[in-house]
Amino acid sequence: MANVLSIAKQTAIITALVEGCSVRSTARMTGTSKGAVLRTLVKVGKACQEYQDATVRNIKAKRVQVDEIWSFCYAKQKNATAEMWDRVGYCGDVWTFTAIDADTKLVISWAVGRRDAGCAADFLQDVAGRLANRIQLTTDGHRMYLTAVPDAFGSRIDFAQLHKIYGNDPEGQTRYSPAQCLGTKRVEVIGNPKEEHISTSYVERQNLNMRMNMRRFTRLTNAFSKKLDNHVAMIALFHMHHNFGRIHQTLRVTPAIEAGLSDHVWSIQEVVALAHLPSALAA
């Protein structure tokens, strides 16, 4: 019979992971094996995903911002081969879509997939199903949103895109950063979006939070995800902690409290406990 980690040990593991530690450093600090850390992550991450899927509903948002952030699984897209797919399953580029309420900072929905119109449409349809009213939506200038947004919302939305204008920087071809951003252009697409609220600043800041607080998103390291299931579990755990367990510096409460989804700040023990309930929805 396999050893079962105590709740205290599982809590220590999850605490380390949400603070940005790698799997191996978490194993060293908690005195557990790498396999035990990953099993705990997948179990708790799945429970977090189920809980948020059921709870983050009927959101009375006014302004929502959407963006996507890149990572990769097992190998970068240019190095992914058919043999790798046969051996480990999904590999190559992985994009995480997020939708954030600009007022409460609640991450309404997130999805993992390809950066294409199909994944964007599925993601935005999920976002639309979680909202209680008409919103103003801002995305970046990617063309996939021009079809994905109407497919999800029809005409019942005020939609605009923020196009970034980049300079022609030859150095950008060889360094690990984009060319210099010279400015932005606000483009109204559907409805009557208010120009002063056409912004992606909050969701881009959330992208930075993801890079800083999930070790597998760190660039130029060997901490990248080797299995898609582990990648998805970590993203679910991160957003559970962001929405319910981390006090926002400006709001002075968690996004879930600000949005009326919770009446207290969740502890890591409560998050871990979700995985030990008969149903993750019985919280």
N, C-alpha and C positions, 0 to 999 in steps of 0.2 A: 504494500500500500504506500502510495507516494506521501511524502511529508506535506502537511498543510501549514502554510505560514500563518502565524498569529495575526490578529487584526492590527496590533501595534507594529509588527514588521511590515505588513502591507501598507499601513499609513506612512511609515518612514519611506518606503519605496515611492509611493505616489507623491509625497512631499518633495522628494528630490527631483522627480521627473518634471513636475510643474514649475520648478525653479530653474529649469534649463540644464540639468545634469544629464550626461550621457548614460546609456544603459550600463556600460562597464564601470563608470565611476559610481553609479548608484549601487551596483552590486558590491563594490569594495566598501563603500561607506556603511551599507546595511548588513554586511556579512552574509550575503546571499549569493546565489549563482546567477549568471546571465539569463539562463533559462527561466529561473523563478521570477526575475524581474519582468521578462517579456510576458510570461503567463499572467502575472498580476496586471500588467498594463492592458493586455487584450481583454481580460475579464472585466476590469473596472471601466475601461474605455467603452466597451459594448453597452454596459449598464448606463453610462453617461449619455451615450447616443440615444438609447431608448427613452430615457427620462426626458431629455430635451425635446425629442421628437413629439412627445405627448404633451409637454408642459408649455413650450414656447408657441402659443396659439393665441388668436384673437388679439394681436398686438395693435395698439392704437398709436401707431407711429405717424409722423407727418412728413419727415424728410429721411429718406433712405439712400445710402451710398453703397455701391457695389464695385468690387474689384477682384482681381485674381492674382495669385502669387505662385511663382514657379518653384518646383523642387524636382527630384528624380528618385526613382526606386531601382535599386540594384546596380544600374548602369545608366549613364547619360544616353540620350536618344541616339546619338551618332555612333555609340559603341554597342547598343543593344542588338543582339543577333537572334536568329530563330532558335538556336540551341539554348540560349538563355531563357527564352519564353517557354521552351519545353521543360527546362529544368526547374525554374523558380516561378513560373507564371508571369504576371505583369511586370514589365520592366521598361525603363525609359522615362520620358518626361511625365511629370504629374503636376497638375494645376489644381490649386485649392481656391474655389470661389467663396467669397464671404459677402454678406449683406449686413450692414450695421445701421442701427437707428442713430441718427446724428444727435438727438437730444438725450436719450437715455444711455447711449453707448452699448446697448444690447446687441449682440450678434444674433440676428433673427434666424439666419440659416447659413449653412455652409455645405459645400459639396466638393468631392474629389473626382477629377476626371481629366479629359483632354480639353485643350483650349480651342473649342470649336462651337459652332452654332447649336449643335445637338445637346451638348452638355450644358451650355448656357441656357437653353430653353428649358430643359428639365429643372435646372437650379432655380430659375426665375418663376417657374410654375409653382415650385415648392414655396418660394417666398410669398407669392401672391396668395396662396392658400393659408398663410399664417397671419395675414393682415386683416384688420377689422374695418378699414376705411381706405379711401383714395389717398395716395401719397404723391410726393414729388420725388422722383428717382434720378440719381446722377450716376453715370458710369464713365469709364474712360472712352477714348475714341475708337475702340476696336469695332470693326464692322459686324461682328457676330451679334452684337446687341441690337442692331437695327432690325433684325428679324426676330430675335429671341424675346425682346420686350413686348412687341405687339402680339406675339403668339401667347404670351403669358397673361398680359393685362388687357389686350385689346385697346380701346380708346379710353379706358377708365383709369388714366394715369397722366401725370404731368412729367414728361421725360425729357431730359437734356443730357448731352455729352460734353465732357471737358477734354478738348483736344490739346495735347502738349506739343509745342513747337520746338524742335531740336535743331541745333546748329550742325553744320557739316564739319565734323571733327575727325580728321584722319586718325588721330591718336586713339579714338574710341574703338577702332577696329582691333587694337592690340592690347588695350588695357581692360581690366575687369570692372568696367563701369560704363554706363551709357554716355552719349554725347551730352554736352551742356544744354540744359533747357533754357530757351530764350524767352519763352512766354507761354500763355495758354489762350485758347479760343473757346468761348462758350457757344454751343450750338443747340438750339431748341429743336426737338424732334417731334414730340406729341404733346398736345394740350397747351397749357399756359404756365410753364415753370417760371418761378421767380428768379431773376438773374442773380440776386445776392445770395441765393441758396444753391447755386450750381457749383458744387465743390465735391472733391473726393479726398479732402484732407484727413477726415476722421478714419476712413477705411484704409488709407495709405499708412496712417499711424498704427492702425491695427496690424497691417502687414509687418511693420517693424517689430511690434510686440511678438508676433509669431516667430520671426527670425531670431529674436533675442531669447525667448523663453522655451523654444523647442530645439533641442540640440541637433536633431536630425534635419533642421532647416538651415543650419550654419553652413556657409559656403566654404569651399576649399579645405574640407576635412574628410576624415573617413567615418564620420558619424551619420552619414546619410542612411535612409531606410533600405533594408535588404528585402523586406516583404511588405506588400501593400496593406495587408491586414494590420500589421504593427503601425504603419504610417497613419491609417485611418483611426485606429484606436487612440493614438497620441493626440491627433487633432480633436477628437471628441472630448478627451480629457481636458485638453487645454481650454476649449470653449466652455466646458462646464465650470472650470475654475474661474475663467474670466467673467462669465455671466453671474455666477452664484457665490463665488468664494473670495474674490479679490475686490477690495474697496477701491473705487476709482478716485484718484487724487482730487479731481475737481468736484465730482458729485458728493463725495464724502460717504457714499453708500455704494453697494454693488449695483451693476446695471439691472439685475433682476429685481432688486428692491425698488429702484427708480421706476421700472416698468410695471410694478405691481404684481410680479410673479412670485415674490418671496417676501417674508416678513422678518428675515434675519440673515446674517452672514453665515454661509455654510462653512463648516470646518472640513478639513481633509478626512477626518473620521466619518463624517456624514456622507461624503462622496464615496468612500470605500464601502460604506454600509449598503449603498445601492446595489452592489454586486452580490450581496448576501441575502437580499429579500427574495421571497418566492417569486415576485415580479418586480422589475425595476420601476414599474409604474405605481407601486403601492406605497410610495413615500408620502 
